[in-house]
Amino acid sequence: MLPITLGIAAGSVALAVIFTLFYRYGVRVPMRPFFTVTSALLYYMAFTFMGRGVRELQEGDVLPLHAIPAFPTVEFLGVVDEEVVHRG
């Protein structure tokens, strides 16, 4: 419970500092590049969470394993083949 509380506190402090800098010094963020970067990060996170979630369900025998021939394995995105799932 303590690590979660410390993480929430650290995040709140960081957010307060960032807000103060933006508010007090009027830092202007270019909107198009900002939303392009944040959108890319959100797509990456969603794809990774989905891939790892499906992998966990396959390891728990909730979902069946169906290997697609010649489909690439991309570990950092959570896309793995049947052999990787069984190796654990």
C-alpha positions as a Markdown table, in Angstrom:
| # | Residue | x | y | z |
|---|---|---|---|---|
| 1 | Met | 0.0 | 0.0 | 0.0 |
| 2 | Leu | 2.9 | 2.4 | 0.8 |
| 3 | Pro | 4.4 | 2.3 | -2.8 |
| 4 | Ile | 1.0 | 3.1 | -4.3 |
| 5 | Thr | 0.6 | 6.0 | -1.8 |
| 6 | Leu | 4.1 | 7.3 | -2.6 |
| 7 | Gly | 3.4 | 7.0 | -6.3 |
| 8 | Ile | 0.2 | 9.0 | -6.0 |
| 9 | Ala | 2.0 | 11.7 | -3.9 |
| 10 | Ala | 4.9 | 11.9 | -6.3 |
| 11 | Gly | 2.6 | 12.2 | -9.3 |
| 12 | Ser | 0.5 | 14.9 | -7.6 |
| 13 | Val | 3.6 | 16.9 | -6.7 |
| 14 | Ala | 4.9 | 16.6 | -10.3 |
| 15 | Leu | 1.6 | 17.7 | -11.7 |
| 16 | Ala | 1.4 | 20.7 | -9.3 |
| 17 | Val | 5.0 | 21.8 | -10.4 |
| 18 | Ile | 4.1 | 21.4 | -14.1 |
| 19 | Phe | 0.9 | 23.3 | -13.7 |
| 20 | Thr | 2.6 | 26.1 | -11.8 |
| 21 | Leu | 5.3 | 26.4 | -14.5 |
| 22 | Phe | 2.6 | 26.6 | -17.3 |
| 23 | Tyr | 0.4 | 29.0 | -15.4 |
| 24 | Arg | 3.0 | 31.4 | -14.0 |
| 25 | Tyr | 5.4 | 31.5 | -17.0 |
| 26 | Gly | 2.8 | 31.1 | -19.7 |
| 27 | Val | 4.6 | 28.3 | -21.5 |
| 28 | Arg | 2.9 | 27.7 | -24.8 |
| 29 | Val | 2.8 | 24.2 | -26.1 |
| 30 | Pro | 2.3 | 23.7 | -29.8 |
| 31 | Met | -0.9 | 21.8 | -29.9 |
| 32 | Arg | -0.5 | 19.7 | -33.1 |
| 33 | Pro | 2.9 | 18.1 | -32.1 |
| 34 | Phe | 1.7 | 17.7 | -28.5 |
| 35 | Phe | -1.4 | 15.7 | -29.5 |
| 36 | Thr | 0.5 | 13.8 | -32.1 |
| 37 | Val | 3.0 | 12.6 | -29.5 |
| 38 | Thr | 0.4 | 11.8 | -26.9 |
| 39 | Ser | -1.8 | 10.0 | -29.5 |
| 40 | Ala | 1.1 | 7.8 | -30.5 |
| 41 | Leu | 1.8 | 7.0 | -26.8 |
| 42 | Leu | -1.8 | 6.1 | -26.2 |
| 43 | Tyr | -1.9 | 3.9 | -29.3 |
| 44 | Tyr | 1.3 | 2.1 | -28.2 |
| 45 | Met | -0.1 | 1.6 | -24.7 |
| 46 | Ala | -3.5 | 0.3 | -25.9 |
| 47 | Phe | -1.9 | -2.1 | -28.3 |
| 48 | Thr | 0.6 | -3.4 | -25.7 |
| 49 | Phe | -2.1 | -3.8 | -23.0 |
| 50 | Met | -4.3 | -5.7 | -25.4 |
| 51 | Gly | -1.5 | -8.0 | -26.6 |
| 52 | Arg | -0.4 | -8.8 | -23.1 |
| 53 | Gly | -3.9 | -9.3 | -21.9 |
| 54 | Val | -4.7 | -11.7 | -24.6 |
| 55 | Arg | -1.4 | -13.5 | -23.8 |
| 56 | Glu | -2.4 | -13.8 | -20.2 |
| 57 | Leu | -5.8 | -15.2 | -21.1 |
| 58 | Gln | -4.1 | -17.7 | -23.4 |
| 59 | Glu | -1.7 | -18.8 | -20.7 |
| 60 | Gly | -4.6 | -19.2 | -18.3 |
| 61 | Asp | -6.4 | -21.4 | -20.9 |
| 62 | Val | -9.3 | -18.9 | -21.1 |
| 63 | Leu | -8.7 | -18.3 | -24.8 |
| 64 | Pro | -7.4 | -20.9 | -27.3 |
| 65 | Leu | -4.0 | -20.6 | -29.0 |
| 66 | His | -4.2 | -20.1 | -32.7 |
| 67 | Ala | -0.8 | -19.5 | -34.4 |
| 68 | Ile | -0.8 | -17.5 | -37.6 |
| 69 | Pro | 1.9 | -18.8 | -40.0 |
| 70 | Ala | 4.6 | -16.3 | -40.8 |
| 71 | Phe | 3.2 | -13.7 | -38.4 |
| 72 | Pro | 6.0 | -11.7 | -36.7 |
| 73 | Thr | 6.7 | -11.8 | -33.0 |
| 74 | Val | 7.0 | -8.3 | -31.5 |
| 75 | Glu | 7.7 | -8.8 | -27.8 |
| 76 | Phe | 7.6 | -5.1 | -26.8 |
| 77 | Leu | 4.1 | -4.8 | -28.3 |
| 78 | Gly | 2.8 | -7.9 | -26.7 |
| 79 | Val | 2.4 | -9.8 | -30.0 |
| 80 | Val | 3.8 | -13.3 | -29.5 |
| 81 | Asp | 3.5 | -16.6 | -31.2 |
| 82 | Glu | 2.3 | -19.9 | -29.7 |
| 83 | Glu | 5.9 | -21.1 | -28.8 |
| 84 | Val | 6.6 | -17.9 | -26.8 |
| 85 | Val | 3.3 | -18.3 | -24.9 |
| 86 | His | 4.1 | -21.9 | -23.9 |
| 87 | Arg | 7.7 | -21.0 | -22.9 |
| 88 | Gly | 6.2 | -18.4 | -20.5 |
